[in-house]
Structure formats: C-alpha cells, structure tokens
Amino acid sequence: MEFQAMVHDGRRFILSHRSVIEMAPLQVYNSALVFSPAKCIIRNMFSDQLPTWIQSLPMVEENWSPSLQALEGHSDSIRVVAFSPDGRLLASRSYDDTVRLWDPATGATVQMLEGHSDLVGAVAFSQDGRLLASGSWDNTVRLWDVNTMKCIQQFTTEYHPRKLSFNMDESSLETDREKIQLSLSPVYHIQPLSSPSSSYLLDETQRWVTWNSHNILFLPSDRRPGVFAVKANILAIGHPSGRLTFLEFQLQIARSLRKYIWK
C-alpha cells in the first residue's frame, strides 16, 4: 500500500511540475518542492532539499487535488497590491468591492476594509504608513487610519480613480484626474522611512522570480501573478482566483544561489 501511494504521489508530482522539470531540471529542488502539497510524499522525503534561502514558504494545499484548497480571502480577482512603506502590511484590492490588509510575514488577513459600493480601483499608503487611501468606481475616495482600521474621511470624486498617491506632506491626494485636498486632525507627523531596493523581481514573462536578473524560482501556471508587489526581500503575488502568495527570501544569498541560477 505504501509503495502504491508513493508511485501515485510520484506520478502526480511529475505531471504537476512537468513543464518546469523539462525547462530547468534543477528547479525540481526549488519550484517543484516548494509548490507541492504539504502532505506530498516526495516533498516530505526531500524536505532537507527545500531551498534555505526562502525564509517563508507559500501556503499550499494539503493534498493533491484537481481544485485548489479554499482559503479565506477575496472572493473575486485581485487587481492591485501595495506594500506599506515599512513592509509590515500589504494592501490588496479586488473586484469583490473590498480592500484587505495582510501580514506579509504570515500571509494572514489583518483586516478587511468595507464601505465602498462598487469596484475598488486603486489603493495607496501614506509616506509614514499610517494612512491608507482607497478609490472606488462608486466615485468616492476613502481615507483609512491603519492603526484603528477605521475610515476617517470620505471624498466624492467626479471620476472613479484608477490611481492614487499621497504628496510628501500628506496635504493632498492625487488621482489620475483630480487632486483632493486633505484636512487631517490630528496632524500626522511625517517620518520618511528608508526603503531598501529589492534584488528580487519577476521577469517579463512573469514565469520566473529573478535575483539580480538571474532566474532562480519558476512559478507554476496557477501561481503566476495577476499583479505583484516587492518590498525588500518579500514578494507578494495576487492571483485572478482571489488568492495571495507570499514568498520571503534571504537578503544575502549569493553563495547559496550559485547552483540554482539559470541565465
């Protein structure tokens, strides 16, 4: 019985990761192991081969299945993701008319921000990370206090915002067509935060995670992004299914990556 289970698991492993095995065989130790189910026999047998330079592995389904495990989160396609300046929060907006805040370190939902009556088209953090702005197709922009998770101001716009950004002193919000003057009380003290540039990106095909322009981790078809955001060593990928994938890498990994690099 154990032998049959291993054969079945090996077959599922090969079929699931066939494309990456054919394209870059050594990715069987990276992508294939990382994205296999938690109870995959092959994954557990070779758990000591999982790449040590990935500090936080993505959440995966428990067992092999033709359908993905249902995870609590957005109920429709994720269209925008944005990191807070300190990288401790990730905001995502979806076609389900909500904005969610996530903890990139654990992948857990911190808060769901509700109030808009139509699609949320844009999100943006203030420079100090204390405020979050969301713009919707209901022709409103909402300003949220990240500490209390409450809406502190709401503005009616002539057009539904497709982009949002704060100016440096937080006195106004700019959309792709309008400028909104803010009057915040109490006045927030701005402390610019240093944001280290990231060596991690996705290539033009969005099939590979790259490090300093080298391909290091192949993304299976169901893990490729609709949108993505990078903050230092954390990569967040928003999927059309409404799922988010988080990957946290080591910052200093040059030596451990030498055998995994493909041009």
HELIX and SHEET records of a PDB file:
HELIX    1   1 GLU A    2  SER A   16  1                                  15    
HELIX    2   2 ARG A   18  MET A   23  1                                   6    
HELIX    3   3 PRO A   25  TYR A   29  5                                   5    
HELIX    4   4 SER A   31  VAL A   34  1                                   4    
HELIX    5   5 ILE A   41  MET A   45  1                                   5    
HELIX    6   6 SER A   47  GLN A   49  5                                   3    
HELIX    7   7 SER A  221  ARG A  223  5                                   3    
HELIX    8   8 ALA A  254  LEU A  257  1                                   4    
HELIX    9   9 ARG A  258  TYR A  260  5                                   3    
SHEET    1   A 4 ILE A  54  SER A  56  0                                        
SHEET    2   A 4 LEU A 244  PHE A 249 -1                                        
SHEET    3   A 4 ILE A 234  GLY A 238 -1                                        
SHEET    4   A 4 VAL A 227  LYS A 231 -1                                        
SHEET    1   B 4 ILE A  78  PHE A  83  0                                        
SHEET    2   B 4 LEU A  90  SER A  94 -1                                        
SHEET    3   B 4 VAL A  99  ASP A 103 -1                                        
SHEET    4   B 4 ALA A 108  LEU A 113 -1                                        
SHEET    1   C 4 VAL A 120  PHE A 125  0                                        
SHEET    2   C 4 LEU A 131  SER A 136 -1                                        
SHEET    3   C 4 THR A 140  ASP A 145 -1                                        
SHEET    4   C 4 LYS A 150  THR A 156 -1                                        
SHEET    1   D 3 LEU A 164  PHE A 166  0                                        
SHEET    2   D 3 SER A 172  THR A 175 -1                                        
SHEET    3   D 3 LYS A 179  GLN A 181 -1                                        
SHEET    1   E 3 TYR A 200  LEU A 202  0                                        
SHEET    2   E 3 TRP A 208  TRP A 211 -1                                        
SHEET    3   E 3 HIS A 214  PHE A 218 -1                                        
END                                                                             
